[in-house]
Amino acid sequence: METGGNSLPSGADGKKRKVSYYYDHLIGNYHYGSGHSMKPLRIAMTHDLLLKYRVLDNMQVFKPIKATSYDLRQFHSDEYISFLKRITPDNAKELAGLCKIYDVNSNDCPVFDGLYDYCTSYTGGSLSAAARLNEGSSDIAINWSGGLHHAKCSAASGFCYVNDAVLAITELLKHRQRVLYVDIDVHHGDGVEEAFYQTERVMTVSFHQRCIFPYKTGFIDHIGSDQGKYHAVNVPLDDGITDDTYHSLFKPIISKVMEVYRPEALVLQCGADSLARDPLGSFNLTIKGHAECVNFIRSFNLPLLLLGGGGYCLRNVPRCWAYETAVAVGVELQNDLPSNDFYAYFGPHYTLHDPPIKGLENKNSTSSLEKIKTRVLDNISKLEHAPSVQFQERPPDASVDVQLFSLN
């Protein structure tokens, strides 16, 4: 969409979608601490770009209801959630023993003012979005503050305290037999994989950089166990991967998963640390290459939840997620950034798109990629048919009675 102009189809199938978007205007005020890589400000920056590009005119915009402790306990242990409710910077020393048990107050997962409210805010967005998909009010639902995929049942991990992705998938499972989770963060989506490793009702697919955090997971031979055998797919990649080489794996693997698994809903974690120039990753993807994953997943025309995740280059993350929101809606954005509240961050070019890094070696050889693709596709082929699962009595749905966010 040219700013203020007519919308144009952008999806692979050229079809419009009913899109809902969840945003809490306070989310950008939370602060992990001086020098920490994770900056919730990126969510406010993304929202401001969407406002100034007028993409929000094409969606229903909601302020999410905060998740309750009951909601959080659908995955996390009672003791861990009680701890998160209690911990503050003022009592962190007093609770040092529990902090160590739950891996909070580490360099990765510090205690900061409003920590529990932050968790309930980003998780509330993901739960509300999933519930809206369940009721059929939206085709695509977006929560860029979510996607914190490392958190475990009883521990924080990798900047993540509550695993909103697991909770959102659990919400979708109340109405869907099979949910597909796809993760394009540069880091392996270990918390989500672990949560569903032994079930056939969720298939997890993670494309990530090898030999970085969380280090001990995400290997190609980690395929699930028990009823979940072959329902975990891991695609570990080397430094410098480009758009073309990434999609030489992404598209055939996702196509095969869709053919064999036949999910009824999709969750795509769009971690932007897989972009070029991210300080914690070494991929060489452009924003257009990253967004092509959204475009491709969108083309299957199934209920789709888009979540954020990693992303630590403060000028690139908002541009990426703003562009991917436009792809979800089916509009085009002009390359010159509109005037916005964070304009100084986007220098020196002040454009939506950046080229890949020139001269960066792509360490993924054609032969190595072909071996990965062959092995992964072979594993997927061992799923003989989509499972048929009888629904069990389910807890009540998450609330979708959210307040429409005012743009004024």
Secondary structure as a PSIPRED ss2 file (coil, helix, strand):
# PSIPRED VFORMAT (PSIPRED V4.0)

   1 M C   1.000  0.000  0.000
   2 E C   1.000  0.000  0.000
   3 T C   1.000  0.000  0.000
   4 G C   1.000  0.000  0.000
   5 G C   1.000  0.000  0.000
   6 N C   1.000  0.000  0.000
   7 S C   1.000  0.000  0.000
   8 L C   1.000  0.000  0.000
   9 P C   1.000  0.000  0.000
  10 S C   1.000  0.000  0.000
  11 G C   1.000  0.000  0.000
  12 A C   1.000  0.000  0.000
  13 D C   1.000  0.000  0.000
  14 G C   1.000  0.000  0.000
  15 K C   1.000  0.000  0.000
  16 K C   1.000  0.000  0.000
  17 R C   1.000  0.000  0.000
  18 K C   1.000  0.000  0.000
  19 V E   0.000  0.000  1.000
  20 S E   0.000  0.000  1.000
  21 Y E   0.000  0.000  1.000
  22 Y E   0.000  0.000  1.000
  23 Y C   1.000  0.000  0.000
  24 D C   1.000  0.000  0.000
  25 H C   1.000  0.000  0.000
  26 L C   1.000  0.000  0.000
  27 I H   0.000  1.000  0.000
  28 G H   0.000  1.000  0.000
  29 N H   0.000  1.000  0.000
  30 Y C   1.000  0.000  0.000
  31 H C   1.000  0.000  0.000
  32 Y C   1.000  0.000  0.000
  33 G C   1.000  0.000  0.000
  34 S C   1.000  0.000  0.000
  35 G C   1.000  0.000  0.000
  36 H C   1.000  0.000  0.000
  37 S C   1.000  0.000  0.000
  38 M C   1.000  0.000  0.000
  39 K C   1.000  0.000  0.000
  40 P C   1.000  0.000  0.000
  41 L H   0.000  1.000  0.000
  42 R H   0.000  1.000  0.000
  43 I H   0.000  1.000  0.000
  44 A H   0.000  1.000  0.000
  45 M H   0.000  1.000  0.000
  46 T H   0.000  1.000  0.000
  47 H H   0.000  1.000  0.000
  48 D H   0.000  1.000  0.000
  49 L H   0.000  1.000  0.000
  50 L H   0.000  1.000  0.000
  51 L H   0.000  1.000  0.000
  52 K H   0.000  1.000  0.000
  53 Y H   0.000  1.000  0.000
  54 R C   1.000  0.000  0.000
  55 V H   0.000  1.000  0.000
  56 L H   0.000  1.000  0.000
  57 D H   0.000  1.000  0.000
  58 N H   0.000  1.000  0.000
  59 M C   1.000  0.000  0.000
  60 Q E   0.000  0.000  1.000
  61 V E   0.000  0.000  1.000
  62 F E   0.000  0.000  1.000
  63 K E   0.000  0.000  1.000
  64 P C   1.000  0.000  0.000
  65 I C   1.000  0.000  0.000
  66 K C   1.000  0.000  0.000
  67 A C   1.000  0.000  0.000
  68 T C   1.000  0.000  0.000
  69 S H   0.000  1.000  0.000
  70 Y H   0.000  1.000  0.000
  71 D H   0.000  1.000  0.000
  72 L H   0.000  1.000  0.000
  73 R C   1.000  0.000  0.000
  74 Q C   1.000  0.000  0.000
  75 F C   1.000  0.000  0.000
  76 H C   1.000  0.000  0.000
  77 S C   1.000  0.000  0.000
  78 D H   0.000  1.000  0.000
  79 E H   0.000  1.000  0.000
  80 Y H   0.000  1.000  0.000
  81 I H   0.000  1.000  0.000
  82 S H   0.000  1.000  0.000
  83 F H   0.000  1.000  0.000
  84 L H   0.000  1.000  0.000
  85 K H   0.000  1.000  0.000
  86 R H   0.000  1.000  0.000
  87 I C   1.000  0.000  0.000
  88 T C   1.000  0.000  0.000
  89 P C   1.000  0.000  0.000
  90 D C   1.000  0.000  0.000
  91 N C   1.000  0.000  0.000
  92 A C   1.000  0.000  0.000
  93 K C   1.000  0.000  0.000
  94 E C   1.000  0.000  0.000
  95 L C   1.000  0.000  0.000
  96 A H   0.000  1.000  0.000
  97 G H   0.000  1.000  0.000
  98 L H   0.000  1.000  0.000
  99 C H   0.000  1.000  0.000
 100 K H   0.000  1.000  0.000
 101 I H   0.000  1.000  0.000
 102 Y C   1.000  0.000  0.000
 103 D C   1.000  0.000  0.000
 104 V C   1.000  0.000  0.000
 105 N C   1.000  0.000  0.000
 106 S C   1.000  0.000  0.000
 107 N C   1.000  0.000  0.000
 108 D C   1.000  0.000  0.000
 109 C C   1.000  0.000  0.000
 110 P C   1.000  0.000  0.000
 111 V C   1.000  0.000  0.000
 112 F C   1.000  0.000  0.000
 113 D C   1.000  0.000  0.000
 114 G C   1.000  0.000  0.000
 115 L H   0.000  1.000  0.000
 116 Y H   0.000  1.000  0.000
 117 D H   0.000  1.000  0.000
 118 Y H   0.000  1.000  0.000
 119 C H   0.000  1.000  0.000
 120 T H   0.000  1.000  0.000
 121 S H   0.000  1.000  0.000
 122 Y H   0.000  1.000  0.000
 123 T H   0.000  1.000  0.000
 124 G H   0.000  1.000  0.000
 125 G H   0.000  1.000  0.000
 126 S H   0.000  1.000  0.000
 127 L H   0.000  1.000  0.000
 128 S H   0.000  1.000  0.000
 129 A H   0.000  1.000  0.000
 130 A H   0.000  1.000  0.000
 131 A H   0.000  1.000  0.000
 132 R H   0.000  1.000  0.000
 133 L H   0.000  1.000  0.000
 134 N H   0.000  1.000  0.000
 135 E H   0.000  1.000  0.000
 136 G C   1.000  0.000  0.000
 137 S C   1.000  0.000  0.000
 138 S C   1.000  0.000  0.000
 139 D C   1.000  0.000  0.000
 140 I E   0.000  0.000  1.000
 141 A E   0.000  0.000  1.000
 142 I E   0.000  0.000  1.000
 143 N E   0.000  0.000  1.000
 144 W C   1.000  0.000  0.000
 145 S C   1.000  0.000  0.000
 146 G C   1.000  0.000  0.000
 147 G C   1.000  0.000  0.000
 148 L C   1.000  0.000  0.000
 149 H C   1.000  0.000  0.000
 150 H C   1.000  0.000  0.000
 151 A C   1.000  0.000  0.000
 152 K E   0.000  0.000  1.000
 153 C C   1.000  0.000  0.000
 154 S C   1.000  0.000  0.000
 155 A E   0.000  0.000  1.000
 156 A C   1.000  0.000  0.000
 157 S E   0.000  0.000  1.000
 158 G C   1.000  0.000  0.000
 159 F C   1.000  0.000  0.000
 160 C E   0.000  0.000  1.000
 161 Y C   1.000  0.000  0.000
 162 V C   1.000  0.000  0.000
 163 N C   1.000  0.000  0.000
 164 D H   0.000  1.000  0.000
 165 A H   0.000  1.000  0.000
 166 V H   0.000  1.000  0.000
 167 L H   0.000  1.000  0.000
 168 A H   0.000  1.000  0.000
 169 I H   0.000  1.000  0.000
 170 T H   0.000  1.000  0.000
 171 E H   0.000  1.000  0.000
 172 L H   0.000  1.000  0.000
 173 L C   1.000  0.000  0.000
 174 K C   1.000  0.000  0.000
 175 H C   1.000  0.000  0.000
 176 R C   1.000  0.000  0.000
 177 Q C   1.000  0.000  0.000
 178 R C   1.000  0.000  0.000
 179 V E   0.000  0.000  1.000
 180 L E   0.000  0.000  1.000
 181 Y E   0.000  0.000  1.000
 182 V E   0.000  0.000  1.000
 183 D E   0.000  0.000  1.000
 184 I C   1.000  0.000  0.000
 185 D C   1.000  0.000  0.000
 186 V C   1.000  0.000  0.000
 187 H C   1.000  0.000  0.000
 188 H C   1.000  0.000  0.000
 189 G C   1.000  0.000  0.000
 190 D H   0.000  1.000  0.000
 191 G H   0.000  1.000  0.000
 192 V H   0.000  1.000  0.000
 193 E H   0.000  1.000  0.000
 194 E H   0.000  1.000  0.000
 195 A H   0.000  1.000  0.000
 196 F C   1.000  0.000  0.000
 197 Y C   1.000  0.000  0.000
 198 Q C   1.000  0.000  0.000
 199 T C   1.000  0.000  0.000
 200 E C   1.000  0.000  0.000
 201 R C   1.000  0.000  0.000
 202 V E   0.000  0.000  1.000
 203 M E   0.000  0.000  1.000
 204 T E   0.000  0.000  1.000
 205 V E   0.000  0.000  1.000
 206 S E   0.000  0.000  1.000
 207 F E   0.000  0.000  1.000
 208 H E   0.000  0.000  1.000
 209 Q E   0.000  0.000  1.000
 210 R C   1.000  0.000  0.000
 211 C C   1.000  0.000  0.000
 212 I C   1.000  0.000  0.000
 213 F C   1.000  0.000  0.000
 214 P C   1.000  0.000  0.000
 215 Y C   1.000  0.000  0.000
 216 K C   1.000  0.000  0.000
 217 T C   1.000  0.000  0.000
 218 G C   1.000  0.000  0.000
 219 F C   1.000  0.000  0.000
 220 I C   1.000  0.000  0.000
 221 D C   1.000  0.000  0.000
 222 H C   1.000  0.000  0.000
 223 I C   1.000  0.000  0.000
 224 G C   1.000  0.000  0.000
 225 S C   1.000  0.000  0.000
 226 D H   0.000  1.000  0.000
 227 Q H   0.000  1.000  0.000
 228 G H   0.000  1.000  0.000
 229 K C   1.000  0.000  0.000
 230 Y C   1.000  0.000  0.000
 231 H C   1.000  0.000  0.000
 232 A E   0.000  0.000  1.000
 233 V E   0.000  0.000  1.000
 234 N E   0.000  0.000  1.000
 235 V E   0.000  0.000  1.000
 236 P E   0.000  0.000  1.000
 237 L E   0.000  0.000  1.000
 238 D C   1.000  0.000  0.000
 239 D C   1.000  0.000  0.000
 240 G C   1.000  0.000  0.000
 241 I C   1.000  0.000  0.000
 242 T C   1.000  0.000  0.000
 243 D H   0.000  1.000  0.000
 244 D H   0.000  1.000  0.000
 245 T H   0.000  1.000  0.000
 246 Y H   0.000  1.000  0.000
 247 H H   0.000  1.000  0.000
 248 S H   0.000  1.000  0.000
 249 L H   0.000  1.000  0.000
 250 F H   0.000  1.000  0.000
 251 K H   0.000  1.000  0.000
 252 P H   0.000  1.000  0.000
 253 I H   0.000  1.000  0.000
 254 I H   0.000  1.000  0.000
 255 S H   0.000  1.000  0.000
 256 K H   0.000  1.000  0.000
 257 V H   0.000  1.000  0.000
 258 M H   0.000  1.000  0.000
 259 E H   0.000  1.000  0.000
 260 V H   0.000  1.000  0.000
 261 Y H   0.000  1.000  0.000
 262 R C   1.000  0.000  0.000
 263 P C   1.000  0.000  0.000
 264 E C   1.000  0.000  0.000
 265 A E   0.000  0.000  1.000
 266 L E   0.000  0.000  1.000
 267 V E   0.000  0.000  1.000
 268 L E   0.000  0.000  1.000
 269 Q E   0.000  0.000  1.000
 270 C C   1.000  0.000  0.000
 271 G C   1.000  0.000  0.000
 272 A H   0.000  1.000  0.000
 273 D H   0.000  1.000  0.000
 274 S H   0.000  1.000  0.000
 275 L E   0.000  0.000  1.000
 276 A C   1.000  0.000  0.000
 277 R C   1.000  0.000  0.000
 278 D C   1.000  0.000  0.000
 279 P C   1.000  0.000  0.000
 280 L C   1.000  0.000  0.000
 281 G C   1.000  0.000  0.000
 282 S C   1.000  0.000  0.000
 283 F C   1.000  0.000  0.000
 284 N C   1.000  0.000  0.000
 285 L E   0.000  0.000  1.000
 286 T C   1.000  0.000  0.000
 287 I H   0.000  1.000  0.000
 288 K H   0.000  1.000  0.000
 289 G H   0.000  1.000  0.000
 290 H H   0.000  1.000  0.000
 291 A H   0.000  1.000  0.000
 292 E H   0.000  1.000  0.000
 293 C H   0.000  1.000  0.000
 294 V H   0.000  1.000  0.000
 295 N H   0.000  1.000  0.000
 296 F H   0.000  1.000  0.000
 297 I H   0.000  1.000  0.000
 298 R H   0.000  1.000  0.000
 299 S C   1.000  0.000  0.000
 300 F C   1.000  0.000  0.000
 301 N C   1.000  0.000  0.000
 302 L C   1.000  0.000  0.000
 303 P C   1.000  0.000  0.000
 304 L E   0.000  0.000  1.000
 305 L E   0.000  0.000  1.000
 306 L E   0.000  0.000  1.000
 307 L E   0.000  0.000  1.000
 308 G C   1.000  0.000  0.000
 309 G C   1.000  0.000  0.000
 310 G C   1.000  0.000  0.000
 311 G C   1.000  0.000  0.000
 312 Y C   1.000  0.000  0.000
 313 C C   1.000  0.000  0.000
 314 L C   1.000  0.000  0.000
 315 R C   1.000  0.000  0.000
 316 N H   0.000  1.000  0.000
 317 V H   0.000  1.000  0.000
 318 P H   0.000  1.000  0.000
 319 R H   0.000  1.000  0.000
 320 C H   0.000  1.000  0.000
 321 W H   0.000  1.000  0.000
 322 A H   0.000  1.000  0.000
 323 Y H   0.000  1.000  0.000
 324 E H   0.000  1.000  0.000
 325 T H   0.000  1.000  0.000
 326 A H   0.000  1.000  0.000
 327 V H   0.000  1.000  0.000
 328 A H   0.000  1.000  0.000
 329 V H   0.000  1.000  0.000
 330 G C   1.000  0.000  0.000
 331 V C   1.000  0.000  0.000
 332 E C   1.000  0.000  0.000
 333 L C   1.000  0.000  0.000
 334 Q C   1.000  0.000  0.000
 335 N C   1.000  0.000  0.000
 336 D E   0.000  0.000  1.000
 337 L C   1.000  0.000  0.000
 338 P C   1.000  0.000  0.000
 339 S C   1.000  0.000  0.000
 340 N C   1.000  0.000  0.000
 341 D C   1.000  0.000  0.000
 342 F C   1.000  0.000  0.000
 343 Y H   0.000  1.000  0.000
 344 A H   0.000  1.000  0.000
 345 Y H   0.000  1.000  0.000
 346 F H   0.000  1.000  0.000
 347 G C   1.000  0.000  0.000
 348 P C   1.000  0.000  0.000
 349 H C   1.000  0.000  0.000
 350 Y C   1.000  0.000  0.000
 351 T E   0.000  0.000  1.000
 352 L C   1.000  0.000  0.000
 353 H C   1.000  0.000  0.000
 354 D C   1.000  0.000  0.000
 355 P C   1.000  0.000  0.000
 356 P C   1.000  0.000  0.000
 357 I C   1.000  0.000  0.000
 358 K C   1.000  0.000  0.000
 359 G C   1.000  0.000  0.000
 360 L C   1.000  0.000  0.000
 361 E C   1.000  0.000  0.000
 362 N C   1.000  0.000  0.000
 363 K C   1.000  0.000  0.000
 364 N C   1.000  0.000  0.000
 365 S C   1.000  0.000  0.000
 366 T H   0.000  1.000  0.000
 367 S H   0.000  1.000  0.000
 368 S H   0.000  1.000  0.000
 369 L H   0.000  1.000  0.000
 370 E H   0.000  1.000  0.000
 371 K H   0.000  1.000  0.000
 372 I H   0.000  1.000  0.000
 373 K H   0.000  1.000  0.000
 374 T H   0.000  1.000  0.000
 375 R H   0.000  1.000  0.000
 376 V H   0.000  1.000  0.000
 377 L H   0.000  1.000  0.000
 378 D H   0.000  1.000  0.000
 379 N H   0.000  1.000  0.000
 380 I H   0.000  1.000  0.000
 381 S H   0.000  1.000  0.000
 382 K C   1.000  0.000  0.000
 383 L C   1.000  0.000  0.000
 384 E C   1.000  0.000  0.000
 385 H C   1.000  0.000  0.000
 386 A C   1.000  0.000  0.000
 387 P C   1.000  0.000  0.000
 388 S C   1.000  0.000  0.000
 389 V C   1.000  0.000  0.000
 390 Q C   1.000  0.000  0.000
 391 F C   1.000  0.000  0.000
 392 Q C   1.000  0.000  0.000
 393 E C   1.000  0.000  0.000
 394 R C   1.000  0.000  0.000
 395 P C   1.000  0.000  0.000
 396 P C   1.000  0.000  0.000
 397 D C   1.000  0.000  0.000
 398 A C   1.000  0.000  0.000
 399 S C   1.000  0.000  0.000
 400 V C   1.000  0.000  0.000
 401 D C   1.000  0.000  0.000
 402 V C   1.000  0.000  0.000
 403 Q E   0.000  0.000  1.000
 404 L E   0.000  0.000  1.000
 405 F C   1.000  0.000  0.000
 406 S C   1.000  0.000  0.000
 407 L C   1.000  0.000  0.000
 408 N C   1.000  0.000  0.000
